[in-house]
Amino acid sequence: MTSRTEAQKPSPESFSALVAREEDDDAILLAPEQRSETDLPPGELTIAVQYSSVNYKDALAVTPRGGVVRQYPIVPGIDLAGEVIESEHPDFAPGDSIVAHGYEIGVSRDGGYSEIARIPAEWAVKLGDLSPRDAAAIGTAGFTAAMSVLALLDSGVTPDGGSVLVTGATGGVGSVSIDILAGLGFDVTASTGKEQSDLLRELGASGVIGRLPEDPDGKPRPLGRSQWAAAVDCVGGATLAHVLSTLNYGGAVAASGLTGGAALHTTVMPFILRGVRLLGIDSVQLGIERRREIWRRLETDLRPRRLAQLTREVAVRDVNDVLAAIKKGGATGRTVVQVQDGF
């Protein structure tokens, strides 16, 4: 791949983007297009996007009736990281490295699979010690993992309280959660249906078990044997119901996923007999000040230690293959998308 010359480098006047369009047969076609200034939405910051990433929501964005995109055409990519090239806000200047995710990015306005993006300044986080690539590698999934861990810490969960369960452990949120929890000294048990024990142990899991519950079609028990001090649940559905019924007295679960289904068939028993807490995690609409605080933690005490081991990189022109793998449940860890020089 040959890098562009200075004259060929993308600018707001001419840049490439992957655009998702609805076809007449309800299929979604994701293909590169050449774009210009008139295609950019309003916003104070114009960004030369260097990296994005791949998340489950990005796969839904290119799935017919996926339920996340409000209107096509759209540039997917709910994460973007890169350099400010134009700023109309006093807190940002050309040359600043930033990361942005959540809000409307990649679902109701163009996202990170584009050489140039324009966003409101109140959606941007200025990077300190993290490179744009590492910020994209963490991305929405890693940020959600950090939110989940902080929710458990704020609930009084401590490393000496017992094992913490992480479900959907090979996914983006699950794998980064294991890394962060192990780095803080927690004993972590990883639950997964994939043969990735070596990777999960390398990330810091002391034990690896299969999917929960073992019998997904069985009748859920109101209370099971107490096993876990806390949990990060990335699955939802029957898995979350099982986790709630097997938490220790006073335990907490941070829930952020629904790949196992949106319905939650449980009872009040875990809440009123064991005092467990169900902590909902949403990284989309979180206020920018709290968002910036958590990114500062991700640059310091919550920084993933094994980011290189759980990350792979693809060029943006090859992202369709990764999105297809996510739809089939075959993706693990984090995938960084190289946007700069990636078309």
C-alpha atoms as a printed R data frame, in Angstrom:
    type eleno elety resid chain resno       x       y      z
1   ATOM     1    CA   MET     A     1   0.000   0.000  0.000
2   ATOM     2    CA   THR     A     2   1.455   3.351 -1.053
3   ATOM     3    CA   SER     A     3   0.981   6.349  1.181
4   ATOM     4    CA   ARG     A     4  -0.514   9.458 -0.349
5   ATOM     5    CA   THR     A     5   1.578  12.492 -1.161
6   ATOM     6    CA   GLU     A     6   0.897  15.750  0.653
7   ATOM     7    CA   ALA     A     7  -1.192  16.920 -2.308
8   ATOM     8    CA   GLN     A     8  -3.250  13.720 -2.195
9   ATOM     9    CA   LYS     A     9  -3.871  13.670  1.559
10  ATOM    10    CA   PRO     A    10  -7.521  13.765  2.554
11  ATOM    11    CA   SER     A    11  -9.056  17.106  3.407
12  ATOM    12    CA   PRO     A    12 -12.615  18.282  4.034
13  ATOM    13    CA   GLU     A    13 -12.771  19.116  0.322
14  ATOM    14    CA   SER     A    14 -12.016  15.534 -0.790
15  ATOM    15    CA   PHE     A    15 -11.884  12.352  1.275
16  ATOM    16    CA   SER     A    16 -12.895   8.693  1.236
17  ATOM    17    CA   ALA     A    17 -15.516   7.067  3.431
18  ATOM    18    CA   LEU     A    18 -17.241   3.702  3.766
19  ATOM    19    CA   VAL     A    19 -20.923   4.438  3.253
20  ATOM    20    CA   ALA     A    20 -23.771   2.086  4.158
21  ATOM    21    CA   ARG     A    21 -26.761   2.350  1.831
22  ATOM    22    CA   GLU     A    22 -30.067   0.515  1.764
23  ATOM    23    CA   GLU     A    23 -30.654  -1.451 -1.425
24  ATOM    24    CA   ASP     A    24 -34.047  -2.047 -3.042
25  ATOM    25    CA   ASP     A    25 -34.087  -5.626 -1.702
26  ATOM    26    CA   ASP     A    26 -33.607  -4.356  1.889
27  ATOM    27    CA   ALA     A    27 -29.948  -5.409  1.878
28  ATOM    28    CA   ILE     A    28 -27.348  -2.984  3.271
29  ATOM    29    CA   LEU     A    29 -24.371  -2.318  0.999
30  ATOM    30    CA   LEU     A    30 -21.201  -0.948  2.624
31  ATOM    31    CA   ALA     A    31 -18.814   0.445  0.027
32  ATOM    32    CA   PRO     A    32 -16.197   3.221 -0.356
33  ATOM    33    CA   GLU     A    33 -17.272   6.558 -1.759
34  ATOM    34    CA   GLN     A    34 -15.566   9.858 -2.421
35  ATOM    35    CA   ARG     A    35 -16.991  12.690 -0.352
36  ATOM    36    CA   SER     A    36 -16.611  16.439  0.064
37  ATOM    37    CA   GLU     A    37 -17.246  19.290  2.484
38  ATOM    38    CA   THR     A    38 -20.977  19.345  1.703
39  ATOM    39    CA   ASP     A    39 -21.292  15.800  3.113
40  ATOM    40    CA   LEU     A    40 -19.963  16.787  6.543
41  ATOM    41    CA   PRO     A    41 -22.479  17.540  9.305
42  ATOM    42    CA   PRO     A    42 -22.238  20.638 11.498
43  ATOM    43    CA   GLY     A    43 -19.808  20.676 14.413
44  ATOM    44    CA   GLU     A    44 -16.939  22.649 15.911
45  ATOM    45    CA   LEU     A    45 -14.225  20.036 15.329
46  ATOM    46    CA   THR     A    46 -13.045  18.634 12.011
47  ATOM    47    CA   ILE     A    47 -11.018  15.473 12.539
48  ATOM    48    CA   ALA     A    48  -8.533  13.610 10.370
49  ATOM    49    CA   VAL     A    49  -9.553  10.125 11.455
50  ATOM    50    CA   GLN     A    50  -6.596   7.807 11.951
51  ATOM    51    CA   TYR     A    51  -8.303   4.828 13.569
52  ATOM    52    CA   SER     A    52 -11.727   3.448 14.369
53  ATOM    53    CA   SER     A    53 -12.715   0.008 15.645
54  ATOM    54    CA   VAL     A    54 -15.334  -2.689 15.214
55  ATOM    55    CA   ASN     A    55 -18.149  -3.132 17.726
56  ATOM    56    CA   TYR     A    56 -21.318  -5.216 17.799
57  ATOM    57    CA   LYS     A    57 -23.330  -2.076 17.079
58  ATOM    58    CA   ASP     A    58 -21.309  -1.515 13.891
59  ATOM    59    CA   ALA     A    59 -22.390  -4.972 12.712
60  ATOM    60    CA   LEU     A    60 -26.006  -4.094 13.469
61  ATOM    61    CA   ALA     A    61 -25.589  -0.892 11.446
62  ATOM    62    CA   VAL     A    62 -25.031  -2.971  8.299
63  ATOM    63    CA   THR     A    63 -27.721  -5.544  9.142
64  ATOM    64    CA   PRO     A    64 -31.186  -5.070  7.613
65  ATOM    65    CA   ARG     A    65 -33.562  -3.992 10.393
66  ATOM    66    CA   GLY     A    66 -30.604  -4.029 12.786
67  ATOM    67    CA   GLY     A    67 -32.354  -1.445 14.922
68  ATOM    68    CA   VAL     A    68 -29.509   1.023 15.520
69  ATOM    69    CA   VAL     A    69 -29.358   3.265 12.415
70  ATOM    70    CA   ARG     A    70 -32.068   5.893 12.175
71  ATOM    71    CA   GLN     A    71 -31.629   6.704  8.486
72  ATOM    72    CA   TYR     A    72 -29.447   5.594  5.597
73  ATOM    73    CA   PRO     A    73 -27.071   6.404  3.987
74  ATOM    74    CA   ILE     A    74 -24.624   6.585  6.881
75  ATOM    75    CA   VAL     A    75 -20.936   6.106  7.565
76  ATOM    76    CA   PRO     A    76 -20.701   3.445 10.327
77  ATOM    77    CA   GLY     A    77 -18.032   3.347 13.020
78  ATOM    78    CA   ILE     A    78 -19.177   4.289 16.519
79  ATOM    79    CA   ASP     A    79 -15.576   5.046 17.557
80  ATOM    80    CA   LEU     A    80 -13.131   7.472 16.010
81  ATOM    81    CA   ALA     A    81  -9.680   8.614 17.015
82  ATOM    82    CA   GLY     A    82  -7.393  11.017 15.261
83  ATOM    83    CA   GLU     A    83  -6.149  14.584 14.976
84  ATOM    84    CA   VAL     A    84  -8.011  17.875 15.017
85  ATOM    85    CA   ILE     A    85  -7.397  19.728 11.752
86  ATOM    86    CA   GLU     A    86  -9.943  22.546 12.225
87  ATOM    87    CA   SER     A    87 -11.410  23.847 15.486
88  ATOM    88    CA   GLU     A    88 -14.052  26.429 16.283
89  ATOM    89    CA   HIS     A    89 -13.864  25.718 20.032
90  ATOM    90    CA   PRO     A    90 -11.355  27.308 22.457
91  ATOM    91    CA   ASP     A    91 -10.622  24.005 24.248
92  ATOM    92    CA   PHE     A    92  -9.275  22.321 21.121
93  ATOM    93    CA   ALA     A    93  -6.612  23.305 18.610
94  ATOM    94    CA   PRO     A    94  -5.343  21.837 15.338
95  ATOM    95    CA   GLY     A    95  -2.896  19.059 16.154
96  ATOM    96    CA   ASP     A    96  -4.735  17.838 19.261
97  ATOM    97    CA   SER     A    97  -5.246  14.077 19.435
98  ATOM    98    CA   ILE     A    98  -8.792  13.121 20.369
99  ATOM    99    CA   VAL     A    99 -11.117  10.149 20.740
100 ATOM   100    CA   ALA     A   100 -14.893  10.296 20.379
101 ATOM   101    CA   HIS     A   101 -17.588   7.659 20.705
102 ATOM   102    CA   GLY     A   102 -21.207   7.282 21.705
103 ATOM   103    CA   TYR     A   103 -23.901   9.937 21.324
104 ATOM   104    CA   GLU     A   104 -24.998   9.910 17.653
105 ATOM   105    CA   ILE     A   105 -21.704   8.790 16.114
106 ATOM   106    CA   GLY     A   106 -22.172   6.006 13.582
107 ATOM   107    CA   VAL     A   107 -25.908   5.644 14.183
108 ATOM   108    CA   SER     A   108 -27.589   8.933 13.290
109 ATOM   109    CA   ARG     A   109 -24.624  10.890 11.951
110 ATOM   110    CA   ASP     A   110 -21.521   9.764 10.092
111 ATOM   111    CA   GLY     A   111 -18.986   7.822 12.129
112 ATOM   112    CA   GLY     A   112 -15.390   6.678 12.105
113 ATOM   113    CA   TYR     A   113 -15.066   4.746  8.840
114 ATOM   114    CA   SER     A   114 -14.185   7.979  7.075
115 ATOM   115    CA   GLU     A   115 -10.929   9.832  6.512
116 ATOM   116    CA   ILE     A   116 -12.546  13.073  7.693
117 ATOM   117    CA   ALA     A   117 -15.205  13.493 10.389
118 ATOM   118    CA   ARG     A   118 -16.883  16.504 11.946
119 ATOM   119    CA   ILE     A   119 -18.289  16.394 15.482
120 ATOM   120    CA   PRO     A   120 -19.451  18.731 18.243
121 ATOM   121    CA   ALA     A   121 -16.660  19.644 20.647
122 ATOM   122    CA   GLU     A   122 -18.737  18.410 23.595
123 ATOM   123    CA   TRP     A   123 -18.405  14.851 22.244
124 ATOM   124    CA   ALA     A   124 -14.585  14.861 22.093
125 ATOM   125    CA   VAL     A   125 -12.047  13.658 24.643
126 ATOM   126    CA   LYS     A   126  -8.549  15.094 24.357
127 ATOM   127    CA   LEU     A   127  -5.946  12.341 24.658
128 ATOM   128    CA   GLY     A   128  -2.989  12.564 26.993
129 ATOM   129    CA   ASP     A   129  -0.787   9.486 27.344
130 ATOM   130    CA   LEU     A   130  -2.769   7.270 24.943
131 ATOM   131    CA   SER     A   131  -2.060   7.199 21.228
132 ATOM   132    CA   PRO     A   132  -5.041   7.415 18.841
133 ATOM   133    CA   ARG     A   133  -4.454   3.756 17.947
134 ATOM   134    CA   ASP     A   134  -4.586   2.610 21.576
135 ATOM   135    CA   ALA     A   135  -7.632   4.801 22.188
136 ATOM   136    CA   ALA     A   136  -9.395   3.140 19.248
137 ATOM   137    CA   ALA     A   137  -8.296  -0.277 20.481
138 ATOM   138    CA   ILE     A   138 -10.003   0.471 23.794
139 ATOM   139    CA   GLY     A   139 -12.925   2.157 22.051
140 ATOM   140    CA   THR     A   140 -16.555   1.817 23.064
141 ATOM   141    CA   ALA     A   141 -16.115  -1.767 24.234
142 ATOM   142    CA   GLY     A   142 -13.118  -1.015 26.441
143 ATOM   143    CA   PHE     A   143 -14.747   2.130 27.756
144 ATOM   144    CA   THR     A   144 -17.852   0.110 28.656
145 ATOM   145    CA   ALA     A   145 -15.581  -2.378 30.419
146 ATOM   146    CA   ALA     A   146 -14.037   0.454 32.452
147 ATOM   147    CA   MET     A   147 -17.504   1.771 33.331
148 ATOM   148    CA   SER     A   148 -18.496  -1.727 34.475
149 ATOM   149    CA   VAL     A   149 -15.425  -2.133 36.678
150 ATOM   150    CA   LEU     A   150 -15.896   1.329 38.194
151 ATOM   151    CA   ALA     A   151 -19.559   0.550 38.925
152 ATOM   152    CA   LEU     A   152 -18.475  -2.546 40.870
153 ATOM   153    CA   LEU     A   153 -15.796  -0.599 42.746
154 ATOM   154    CA   ASP     A   154 -18.296   2.136 43.605
155 ATOM   155    CA   SER     A   155 -20.605  -0.584 44.965
156 ATOM   156    CA   GLY     A   156 -17.949  -1.644 47.446
157 ATOM   157    CA   VAL     A   157 -16.629  -4.710 45.608
158 ATOM   158    CA   THR     A   158 -13.008  -5.374 46.619
159 ATOM   159    CA   PRO     A   159 -10.362  -7.880 45.518
160 ATOM   160    CA   ASP     A   160 -10.539  -9.746 48.831
161 ATOM   161    CA   GLY     A   161 -14.292 -10.326 48.543
162 ATOM   162    CA   GLY     A   162 -14.147 -13.357 46.250
163 ATOM   163    CA   SER     A   163 -14.101 -14.222 42.568
164 ATOM   164    CA   VAL     A   164 -15.585 -11.893 39.953
165 ATOM   165    CA   LEU     A   165 -17.330 -13.551 37.004
166 ATOM   166    CA   VAL     A   166 -17.089 -12.115 33.487
167 ATOM   167    CA   THR     A   167 -19.568 -13.498 30.943
168 ATOM   168    CA   GLY     A   168 -19.135 -13.193 27.181
169 ATOM   169    CA   ALA     A   169 -15.473 -13.168 28.106
170 ATOM   170    CA   THR     A   170 -13.957 -13.296 24.619
171 ATOM   171    CA   GLY     A   171 -15.882 -10.261 23.366
172 ATOM   172    CA   GLY     A   172 -14.617  -6.702 23.462
173 ATOM   173    CA   VAL     A   173 -16.224  -5.691 26.768
174 ATOM   174    CA   GLY     A   174 -15.530  -9.030 28.414
175 ATOM   175    CA   SER     A   175 -11.881  -9.329 27.415
176 ATOM   176    CA   VAL     A   176 -10.986  -5.772 28.468
177 ATOM   177    CA   SER     A   177 -12.917  -6.241 31.734
178 ATOM   178    CA   ILE     A   178 -10.785  -9.295 32.560
179 ATOM   179    CA   ASP     A   179  -7.620  -7.349 31.810
180 ATOM   180    CA   ILE     A   180  -8.621  -4.377 33.986
181 ATOM   181    CA   LEU     A   181  -9.970  -6.478 36.880
182 ATOM   182    CA   ALA     A   182  -6.876  -8.688 36.984
183 ATOM   183    CA   GLY     A   183  -4.680  -5.598 36.935
184 ATOM   184    CA   LEU     A   184  -6.513  -4.321 40.016
185 ATOM   185    CA   GLY     A   185  -5.842  -7.581 41.855
186 ATOM   186    CA   PHE     A   186  -9.207  -9.324 41.445
187 ATOM   187    CA   ASP     A   187  -9.566 -13.067 41.047
188 ATOM   188    CA   VAL     A   188 -11.457 -13.393 37.753
189 ATOM   189    CA   THR     A   189 -13.420 -16.314 36.318
190 ATOM   190    CA   ALA     A   190 -14.156 -16.086 32.591
191 ATOM   191    CA   SER     A   191 -17.295 -17.628 31.064
192 ATOM   192    CA   THR     A   192 -17.305 -18.324 27.329
193 ATOM   193    CA   GLY     A   193 -18.520 -20.785 24.752
194 ATOM   194    CA   LYS     A   194 -15.385 -20.381 22.640
195 ATOM   195    CA   GLU     A   195 -12.086 -22.264 22.828
196 ATOM   196    CA   GLN     A   196 -10.005 -19.317 23.991
197 ATOM   197    CA   SER     A   197  -8.756 -20.476 27.398
198 ATOM   198    CA   ASP     A   198  -5.111 -19.597 26.686
199 ATOM   199    CA   LEU     A   199  -5.980 -16.022 25.686
200 ATOM   200    CA   LEU     A   200  -8.290 -15.525 28.666
201 ATOM   201    CA   ARG     A   201  -5.681 -16.791 31.099
202 ATOM   202    CA   GLU     A   202  -3.084 -14.556 29.470
203 ATOM   203    CA   LEU     A   203  -5.415 -11.603 30.072
204 ATOM   204    CA   GLY     A   204  -5.542 -12.532 33.761
205 ATOM   205    CA   ALA     A   205  -8.415 -14.970 34.282
206 ATOM   206    CA   SER     A   206  -7.602 -17.544 36.961
207 ATOM   207    CA   GLY     A   207 -10.398 -19.846 35.788
208 ATOM   208    CA   VAL     A   208 -12.300 -20.416 32.537
209 ATOM   209    CA   ILE     A   209 -15.743 -22.046 32.410
210 ATOM   210    CA   GLY     A   210 -18.355 -22.608 29.713
211 ATOM   211    CA   ARG     A   211 -21.454 -20.606 28.919
212 ATOM   212    CA   LEU     A   212 -23.973 -20.045 31.693
213 ATOM   213    CA   PRO     A   213 -26.428 -21.464 32.431
214 ATOM   214    CA   GLU     A   214 -25.273 -24.921 31.412
215 ATOM   215    CA   ASP     A   215 -28.833 -25.736 30.320
216 ATOM   216    CA   PRO     A   216 -30.042 -22.562 28.544
217 ATOM   217    CA   ASP     A   217 -33.490 -24.095 27.945
218 ATOM   218    CA   GLY     A   218 -33.981 -25.193 31.543
219 ATOM   219    CA   LYS     A   219 -36.309 -23.457 33.967
220 ATOM   220    CA   PRO     A   220 -34.370 -20.716 35.780
221 ATOM   221    CA   ARG     A   221 -33.982 -21.173 39.527
222 ATOM   222    CA   PRO     A   222 -34.976 -18.235 41.752
223 ATOM   223    CA   LEU     A   223 -31.826 -18.804 43.810
224 ATOM   224    CA   GLY     A   224 -28.806 -20.944 43.060
225 ATOM   225    CA   ARG     A   225 -25.667 -21.739 44.990
226 ATOM   226    CA   SER     A   226 -23.735 -18.583 45.893
227 ATOM   227    CA   GLN     A   227 -20.567 -18.471 43.800
228 ATOM   228    CA   TRP     A   228 -19.551 -14.952 42.817
229 ATOM   229    CA   ALA     A   229 -18.745 -11.781 44.703
230 ATOM   230    CA   ALA     A   230 -19.635  -9.756 41.630
231 ATOM   231    CA   ALA     A   231 -19.939 -10.029 37.868
232 ATOM   232    CA   VAL     A   232 -19.549  -8.152 34.612
233 ATOM   233    CA   ASP     A   233 -22.300  -9.467 32.346
234 ATOM   234    CA   CYS     A   234 -21.970  -8.828 28.612
235 ATOM   235    CA   VAL     A   235 -24.670 -11.302 27.526
236 ATOM   236    CA   GLY     A   236 -28.022 -10.606 29.182
237 ATOM   237    CA   GLY     A   237 -31.001 -12.926 28.852
238 ATOM   238    CA   ALA     A   238 -30.813 -16.298 30.598
239 ATOM   239    CA   THR     A   239 -27.145 -15.715 31.437
240 ATOM   240    CA   LEU     A   240 -27.889 -12.575 33.430
241 ATOM   241    CA   ALA     A   241 -30.782 -14.281 35.219
242 ATOM   242    CA   HIS     A   242 -28.440 -17.134 36.204
243 ATOM   243    CA   VAL     A   243 -25.738 -14.730 37.378
244 ATOM   244    CA   LEU     A   244 -28.195 -12.832 39.578
245 ATOM   245    CA   SER     A   245 -29.291 -16.072 41.243
246 ATOM   246    CA   THR     A   246 -25.719 -17.179 42.013
247 ATOM   247    CA   LEU     A   247 -24.201 -13.972 43.413
248 ATOM   248    CA   ASN     A   248 -23.007 -13.930 47.002
249 ATOM   249    CA   TYR     A   249 -24.914 -11.965 49.593
250 ATOM   250    CA   GLY     A   250 -24.526  -8.246 48.803
251 ATOM   251    CA   GLY     A   251 -23.024  -8.984 45.390
252 ATOM   252    CA   ALA     A   252 -23.390  -6.787 42.322
253 ATOM   253    CA   VAL     A   253 -23.493  -7.331 38.568
254 ATOM   254    CA   ALA     A   254 -22.706  -4.659 35.988
255 ATOM   255    CA   ALA     A   255 -24.824  -5.448 32.916
256 ATOM   256    CA   SER     A   256 -24.188  -3.994 29.472
257 ATOM   257    CA   GLY     A   257 -25.042  -6.650 26.880
258 ATOM   258    CA   LEU     A   258 -28.009  -8.328 25.235
259 ATOM   259    CA   THR     A   259 -26.517 -10.792 22.756
260 ATOM   260    CA   GLY     A   260 -28.268 -13.497 24.814
261 ATOM   261    CA   GLY     A   261 -31.614 -11.726 24.539
262 ATOM   262    CA   ALA     A   262 -33.317  -8.650 25.936
263 ATOM   263    CA   ALA     A   263 -35.813 -10.504 28.140
264 ATOM   264    CA   LEU     A   264 -34.878 -11.109 31.773
265 ATOM   265    CA   HIS     A   265 -36.800 -13.981 33.369
266 ATOM   266    CA   THR     A   266 -35.970 -13.830 37.056
267 ATOM   267    CA   THR     A   267 -37.625 -13.183 40.419
268 ATOM   268    CA   VAL     A   268 -37.186 -10.702 43.219
269 ATOM   269    CA   MET     A   269 -35.541 -13.401 45.355
270 ATOM   270    CA   PRO     A   270 -31.894 -12.441 44.685
271 ATOM   271    CA   PHE     A   271 -32.697  -8.825 45.505
272 ATOM   272    CA   ILE     A   272 -34.711  -9.264 48.692
273 ATOM   273    CA   LEU     A   273 -33.028 -12.371 50.138
274 ATOM   274    CA   ARG     A   274 -29.398 -11.725 49.180
275 ATOM   275    CA   GLY     A   275 -29.420  -7.963 48.676
276 ATOM   276    CA   VAL     A   276 -27.797  -8.202 45.251
277 ATOM   277    CA   ARG     A   277 -27.572  -5.179 42.994
278 ATOM   278    CA   LEU     A   278 -28.129  -4.962 39.258
279 ATOM   279    CA   LEU     A   279 -26.111  -2.077 37.807
280 ATOM   280    CA   GLY     A   280 -27.058  -0.925 34.314
281 ATOM   281    CA   ILE     A   281 -24.175   0.289 32.141
282 ATOM   282    CA   ASP     A   282 -24.746   2.690 29.227
283 ATOM   283    CA   SER     A   283 -21.800   4.327 27.494
284 ATOM   284    CA   VAL     A   284 -23.816   6.050 24.758
285 ATOM   285    CA   GLN     A   285 -25.347   9.026 26.547
286 ATOM   286    CA   LEU     A   286 -22.899   9.368 29.437
287 ATOM   287    CA   GLY     A   287 -22.119  13.052 30.083
288 ATOM   288    CA   ILE     A   288 -18.885  14.322 28.632
289 ATOM   289    CA   GLU     A   289 -17.275  15.352 31.927
290 ATOM   290    CA   ARG     A   290 -17.698  11.887 33.415
291 ATOM   291    CA   ARG     A   291 -16.616  10.407 30.074
292 ATOM   292    CA   ARG     A   292 -13.410  12.437 30.149
293 ATOM   293    CA   GLU     A   293 -12.770  11.396 33.777
294 ATOM   294    CA   ILE     A   294 -13.025   7.711 32.840
295 ATOM   295    CA   TRP     A   295 -10.665   8.172 29.891
296 ATOM   296    CA   ARG     A   296  -8.159   9.727 32.291
297 ATOM   297    CA   ARG     A   297  -8.489   6.568 34.406
298 ATOM   298    CA   LEU     A   298  -7.975   4.467 31.257
299 ATOM   299    CA   GLU     A   299  -4.691   6.300 30.757
300 ATOM   300    CA   THR     A   300  -3.590   5.539 34.334
301 ATOM   301    CA   ASP     A   301  -4.835   2.989 36.886
302 ATOM   302    CA   LEU     A   302  -7.451   1.360 34.619
303 ATOM   303    CA   ARG     A   303  -5.175   1.115 31.597
304 ATOM   304    CA   PRO     A   304  -5.463  -2.336 30.007
305 ATOM   305    CA   ARG     A   305  -2.174  -4.202 30.424
306 ATOM   306    CA   ARG     A   306  -2.683  -6.700 27.597
307 ATOM   307    CA   LEU     A   307  -4.128  -4.462 24.896
308 ATOM   308    CA   ALA     A   308  -1.680  -5.756 22.291
309 ATOM   309    CA   GLN     A   309  -2.631  -9.381 22.951
310 ATOM   310    CA   LEU     A   310  -6.367  -8.814 22.568
311 ATOM   311    CA   THR     A   311  -6.182  -6.457 19.554
312 ATOM   312    CA   ARG     A   312  -5.776  -7.047 15.849
313 ATOM   313    CA   GLU     A   313  -5.689  -4.425 13.092
314 ATOM   314    CA   VAL     A   314  -7.375  -4.308  9.699
315 ATOM   315    CA   ALA     A   315  -7.507  -1.668  6.994
316 ATOM   316    CA   VAL     A   316 -10.847   0.064  6.635
317 ATOM   317    CA   ARG     A   317 -11.252  -1.425  3.155
318 ATOM   318    CA   ASP     A   318 -11.352  -4.901  4.773
319 ATOM   319    CA   VAL     A   319 -13.794  -4.125  7.570
320 ATOM   320    CA   ASN     A   320 -16.690  -5.940  5.881
321 ATOM   321    CA   ASP     A   321 -15.074  -9.285  6.692
322 ATOM   322    CA   VAL     A   322 -14.851  -8.429 10.382
323 ATOM   323    CA   LEU     A   323 -18.451  -7.236 10.498
324 ATOM   324    CA   ALA     A   324 -19.535 -10.535  8.924
325 ATOM   325    CA   ALA     A   325 -17.579 -12.477 11.564
326 ATOM   326    CA   ILE     A   326 -19.246 -10.512 14.371
327 ATOM   327    CA   LYS     A   327 -22.685 -11.319 12.953
328 ATOM   328    CA   LYS     A   328 -21.785 -15.010 13.059
329 ATOM   329    CA   GLY     A   329 -20.417 -14.774 16.615
330 ATOM   330    CA   GLY     A   330 -16.890 -15.524 15.456
331 ATOM   331    CA   ALA     A   331 -15.019 -12.396 16.556
332 ATOM   332    CA   THR     A   332 -12.891 -12.205 19.694
333 ATOM   333    CA   GLY     A   333 -11.141  -9.362 21.482
334 ATOM   334    CA   ARG     A   334 -10.834  -5.987 19.811
335 ATOM   335    CA   THR     A   335 -10.342  -5.053 16.160
336 ATOM   336    CA   VAL     A   336  -8.715  -1.719 15.330
337 ATOM   337    CA   VAL     A   337  -9.589  -0.233 11.956
338 ATOM   338    CA   GLN     A   338  -6.818   1.684 10.216
339 ATOM   339    CA   VAL     A   339  -8.556   4.548  8.436
340 ATOM   340    CA   GLN     A   340  -5.586   6.708  7.499
341 ATOM   341    CA   ASP     A   341  -4.088   5.129  4.354
342 ATOM   342    CA   GLY     A   342  -6.601   2.290  4.747
343 ATOM   343    CA   PHE     A   343  -8.746   2.783  1.623
